Each structure stands twice: as structure tokens, then as C-alpha cells.
Amino acid sequence: MDAPPARRFALGVEYDGSGFCGWQRLSKHGEPEREGEETLQAALENAISFVAGHPVETICAGRTDAGVHAACQVVHFDSHAQRDPRSWMLGVTSRLPPQIAVRWAQAVPDDFHARFSARARRYRYRILNRPIRAALQRQYLSWERRALDADAMHRAAQALLGENDFSAFRTVHCQSPHAFRELQQILVTRSGDVVEVEVQANAFLHHMVRNIVGSLLMVGSGEKPEGWIAELLAGRDRTVAGPTAPPTGLLFLGPRYPAQWGLPAEVTL
């Protein structure tokens, strides 16, 4: 008896990246991962494959580095298994480690692509700004002991808006063929001891958000003037920009898609 035709499904996945070597699988598909090289993609694919009853490969909206978390990573996969969205959501989550959960699942058209259908991606970076490091929530916060001027950081950051060459803010290991990205929004706010940097762009370069934050921290501490961020952008020289901020403060809020795909509101433009 022929198997039913494959259907495409999208999942919204929440995860704590602590203890994982980032999103992307390091081993070949179907091969076990070596101890200490566990990835989020492999854990998710193993769980989906168990529920589907056949090997499954996933495509994500945006790969995250080791130690980076996600509120709603979106992935798609194809399967001929006859499962409804609730069964995918509950069944896959039951096979995942406690750091990962599937928040929603739904069938999508065959031409939906988690990466290429997205029109924007959003990140939030949180900094505990006080003399003493965090004990609680420490895996979700970066720490800066020097007093930060969040308003100065916000004003300086606005120079990055628009479509620009972000060479000054990408790692030397970035594999993108060019450094042009459209930064659609960047906000720096303070609530008590926590400073947040929230960024939305059509796409991001490797370490782009953490490198922007590292430079903004130098402005916020008074080490550099507000106009320095605009100078960095124009100079396109990574070697003179600020350090890469730690991964622990970074949260991938998720991608955003056109309404035509009918995805949940949190990932829809």
C-alpha cells in the first residue's frame, strides 16, 4: 500500500540554549551526536522522527549560537504521517529534553519555508546593570557593573536603522556573501536594574546583535560618544568596534511572516 503524500508542518519551538552547542546539528543526519556536542536541531529532529515513525529533517527560521535562547523559533518539516497539529505538539514535546518545548504546530502549504518565507526576525538582549552579578535568572541575563545610560544607547543606536553594510558588526567567521541588512527597529530601554536592547531586521549576520550590543555598552558606560556608532557603521571595520557581548543575555523572539501563511499572531507581521 502506498504511503499517503507528505504534508508540510510548521512548529513554534521554545528553548533554553544552555548546555547545547547551538541550534545547528554538528553530526550527519541520522548519526548520533558525540558527548558534549548536543544540538537543539538534533534533539528536535529525533523527537519529530519518533512521532512521525520515519526520519525527519527540519529547516529553521534562524540558527542560534551556543547559549542563546528562543521564545518562538519556527521550523518546518515534511511528513506523510497522519497526525493532527495537537498530536505533533504534545507528542514531540513528550520526547524532548526539559529545555525544549513545542508551543504550537500547524499544517502549512508546501511552498512555505521557515527561513525564506520570513520577512523579519526579532531579538532581545537583556543586561543586568548593577554592581553585583545575578544569582537568579543568571542564564538569561548578561551583566554590566558599570552604570549605563540607556537613553544615550538608544539615541546612538538609531544611526543603524535602514539598509546598511554591517561589516563592523559581524564576526570574521560569518559566511554570508555580503553584509547588507535592513535594520527595521532598535530600541534600548531600562526597567529597574535591567537594560533591554530589542532589534528587528529582515535578517542578521553572524553575531550581529551581540556585536551591536557590545558597542552600545561602550556608549552607555561613557567610554565612547553617541556618534561613535554611526562612525563604526560607516567605517565597516570590525576590529575597531566593541567586543562581542556574551550569549547568555540573548533571546531570539522569533521570525515574522506575511499574514498569508496564517501563522500565530506572535510570528505574523
Residue pairs with C-beta under 8 A, 6 or more apart in sequence:
3 80
4 80
4 82
5 80
6 78
6 79
6 80
7 78
7 79
7 80
7 107
7 110
8 76
8 77
8 78
8 107
8 108
8 109
8 110
8 112
9 76
9 77
9 78
9 79
9 85
9 88
9 105
9 106
9 107
9 108
10 74
10 75
10 76
10 105
10 106
10 107
10 108
10 112
10 114
10 263
11 44
11 74
11 75
11 76
11 77
11 88
11 89
11 92
11 102
11 104
11 105
12 72
12 73
12 74
12 102
12 103
12 104
12 105
12 254
12 264
12 266
12 267
13 44
13 70
13 72
13 73
13 74
13 75
13 100
13 101
13 102
13 103
14 70
14 71
14 72
14 73
14 100
14 101
14 102
14 103
15 40
15 69
15 70
15 73
15 99
15 100
15 101
16 69
16 99
16 100
16 139
17 23
17 40
17 64
17 65
17 66
17 67
17 68
17 69
17 70
17 99
17 247
18 67
18 69
18 99
18 139
18 248
19 38
19 99
20 38
20 39
20 40
20 43
20 66
20 67
20 99
21 36
21 37
21 38
21 39
21 66
22 39
22 40
22 63
22 64
22 65
22 66
22 68
23 39
23 40
23 41
23 60
23 63
23 64
23 65
23 73
24 39
24 41
24 63
25 33
25 39
25 41
25 42
25 45
26 33
26 34
26 37
26 39
26 42
27 33
27 34
27 37
27 42
29 45
29 55
29 57
30 55
33 39
33 42
40 64
40 100
41 58
41 60
43 96
43 97
43 100
44 58
44 75
44 92
44 96
44 100
45 55
45 56
45 57
45 58
46 95
47 92
47 93
47 95
47 96
48 56
48 58
48 77
48 79
48 88
48 92
49 55
49 56
50 91
50 95
51 81
51 83
51 87
51 88
51 91
51 92
51 95
52 79
52 81
52 83
53 81
54 79
54 80
54 81
56 77
56 78
56 79
57 77
58 75
58 76
58 77
59 75
59 76
59 77
59 113
59 114
59 115
60 73
60 74
60 75
60 114
60 115
61 73
61 74
61 75
61 114
61 115
61 118
61 121
61 254
61 255
62 73
62 115
62 118
62 121
62 203
62 204
62 252
62 255
64 70
64 73
64 250
64 252
65 207
65 247
66 247
67 246
67 247
67 248
67 250
68 247
68 250
68 251
68 252
69 140
69 250
69 251
69 252
70 251
70 252
70 253
70 254
71 251
71 252
71 253
71 254
72 103
72 252
72 253
72 254
72 266
72 267
73 252
73 254
74 114
74 118
74 254
74 255
74 257
74 263
74 267
75 114
76 108
76 112
76 113
76 114
83 91
85 104
85 105
85 106
85 107
86 105
88 102
88 105
89 102
89 103
89 104
89 105
92 102
92 105
93 100
93 101
93 102
96 102
104 264
106 262
106 263
108 261
108 262
108 263
109 261
112 261
114 255
117 257
117 258
117 261
118 255
118 256
118 257
119 202
119 256
119 257
119 258
119 269
120 184
120 200
120 201
120 202
120 255
120 256
120 269
121 200
121 201
121 202
121 203
121 204
121 252
121 254
121 255
121 256
122 198
122 199
122 200
122 252
122 253
122 254
122 255
122 256
123 198
123 199
123 200
123 204
123 209
123 250
123 251
123 252
123 253
124 196
124 197
124 198
124 199
124 250
124 251
124 253
125 142
125 196
125 197
125 198
125 199
125 209
125 210
125 213
125 245
125 249
125 250
125 251
126 140
126 141
126 142
126 194
126 195
126 196
126 249
126 251
127 141
127 142
127 143
127 144
127 148
127 194
127 195
127 196
127 197
127 213
127 217
127 249
128 134
128 141
128 142
128 143
128 144
128 193
128 194
129 144
129 146
129 147
129 148
129 190
129 193
129 194
129 195
130 145
130 193
131 145
132 145
133 143
133 145
134 141
134 143
138 248
139 248
140 248
140 249
140 251
141 194
141 248
141 249
142 213
142 245
142 246
142 248
142 249
144 195
144 217
144 220
144 221
146 221
147 221
148 190
148 195
148 217
148 220
148 221
149 219
149 220
149 221
149 222
150 188
150 189
150 190
150 195
150 220
151 188
152 219
152 220
152 226
153 188
153 195
153 197
153 216
153 217
153 219
153 220
154 186
154 187
154 188
154 189
155 226
156 216
156 219
156 226
156 227
156 228
156 229
156 230
157 186
157 187
157 188
157 197
157 212
157 216
157 229
158 186
159 227
159 229
159 230
159 233
160 166
160 183
160 186
160 212
160 229
160 233
161 183
161 184
161 185
161 186
162 182
162 183
163 180
163 181
163 182
163 183
164 180
164 181
164 183
164 233
165 178
165 179
165 180
165 233
165 236
166 179
166 180
166 181
166 183
166 205
166 208
166 233
167 179
167 236
167 237
167 238
168 211
168 232
168 233
168 235
168 236
168 237
168 238
168 240
168 241
169 205
169 207
169 208
169 211
169 212
169 215
169 232
169 233
169 238
169 241
170 176
170 179
170 205
170 206
170 207
170 208
170 211
170 238
171 205
171 206
171 207
171 211
171 238
171 244
172 238
173 206
174 205
174 206
174 207
175 206
176 205
176 206
179 205
179 236
181 201
181 202
181 203
181 204
181 205
181 208
182 201
182 202
183 199
183 200
183 201
184 200
184 201
184 202
185 198
185 199
185 200
186 197
186 198
186 199
186 200
186 212
187 196
187 197
187 198
187 199
188 195
188 196
188 197
188 216
188 220
189 195
189 196
189 198
190 196
195 220
197 209
197 212
197 213
197 216
198 253
199 209
199 212
200 256
201 208
207 244
209 250
210 244
210 245
210 246
210 247
210 250
211 238
211 241
211 242
211 244
211 245
213 245
213 249
214 241
214 242
214 243
214 244
214 245
215 224
215 228
215 229
215 232
215 241
215 242
216 229
216 242
217 242
217 245
218 224
218 228
218 242
219 225
219 226
219 228
219 229
224 242
232 240
232 241
254 266
254 267
255 267
256 267
256 268
256 269
257 263
257 267
257 268
257 269
258 268
258 269
259 268
259 269
261 268
